[in-house]
Amino acid sequence: MKLTWKEVPIGGVIPKGGVAFEYKSGDWRTFKPVIDINKCVNCLICWIYCPDASIIRLERHVDVDYYHCKGCGICAEECPVKAITMREE
Amino acid sequence: MSKIIGLSGNEAAAYAAKQSKVDVVAAYPITPQTIIVERFSEYVANGEVETEFICVESEHSAMSACIGASLAGARVFTATCSQGLALMHEMLYIASGLRLPIVMDVANRALSAPINIHCDHSDMMGSRDCGWIQVFCENVQEVYDWTIQAFKLSEDLDVLLPTAVNFDGFTITHAMEDVNVLEDSDVEEFLSIRKTKYKLDPDEPMTFGALTLPDYYFEVKRQQEEAMKKAYEKYVNVVKQYEALSGRAYNYLHEFMLEDAEAAIICLGSTAGLVRQVAKKLRNKGRRVGVLKPWLFRPFPSKELLKALENVKSLAVLDRSLSFGAPFGPLCSDVITTLFSEEKTIPVFNVIYGLGGREITPKEVEDIFNLALKAAKTGKVEEKVKFVGVRE
């Protein structure tokens, strides 16, 4: 049930923090980054450049948080070993 | 207890802000408002206040800093005018949309181009729909009184809207008058410490200014309109409490000899003094004229306006700004809408005057009254929008 104007907190405040975690911005994606883990050297350049903190660090290579990744393609552009390719959803 | 001191409009604004014990001031100097910020920065330098004074690089940043501070629960004051207010425009909507009780004094000044530093109301009218409570002052005393009352009204937890206190550039900002000021302790008691519903707090994180798409934006805006209605209701309490403290009575509108007036003039700000003086002179000649000056412009005092004009047979509405291409100036549009909505049909005409600081003379005001008296007799208006004081 959606809240009425009498019920929503004033000024559109959400009375808790960290709400961006819950928002599925992955819905916006047209191209998804796909990582070839055989090529990935775990240099973390993609992790640094990702504007949305959607690169997940693993032990030997990186992975993508598809719930939040908007598919901007910066990681693929910056990857020095071409381990990331953008594929249409 | 109170005392009388000599202050200019700008000094009165700074003095009122000081007594209101504001936590944060973020402002950028602009003529004719500069002295407000200058005086206040002296208070800060002399250690007379505990206020955090933030020097910013523009008015856009000034309002942004005010918004941040107000979100954290601070009592916030700023001042600007003209191009500065225009530069703030984007942030004005954010302040009201986030329901932040910021008080801003606006030394009304014309907008460029051509560049001009003198008074008209184009600046505030350009941001007329920004969701701020808007009051207009007639003299220095009113600037002092309204700057204090604005905090009380804005910070009411049922209201939580910012207020713009308007006063005419140079005419009021630079005029020195005897001002009745309250004791610091009286102002402190009147305003008490600001309370908040929600605030920025690292120990209790909250999300402010989150994205709302078609699913919630409309509800938030509807709620904001309700806050304006609350401001309208609470306004009475504020002026009554302030009257008990100061002995100075404010209301939605100031009414002058309207009970038996045939013709009346409505105007905002410092012009009202001159118009009343001319009205008095005409009364002595037996002409039944009156004057109505709204203190409150947003929310618009429709109900009180209708009541005040009950017996009036014709009306001239003075606008010190132009709404290019619109049927009338902003004040006249509101007045005509209000009258029409209650099926009150009397001859009304709009007078555009005083743009860019052009003075309006007693003779011109007398001519306007005579036109209105003629309209009251004939029931007709010859010229719906009249430009007074411009070279034809």
Interface residues (C-beta under 8 A of the other chain):
Chain A: K2 L3 T4 W5 K6 V8 P9 I10 G11 G12 V13 I14 P15 K16 G17 G18 V19 Y23
Chain B: G97 L98 R99 L100 L160 K197 Y198 P205 M206 T207 F208 G209 A210 L211 T212 D215 Y216 Y217 F218 E219 V220 R222 Q223 E226 A227
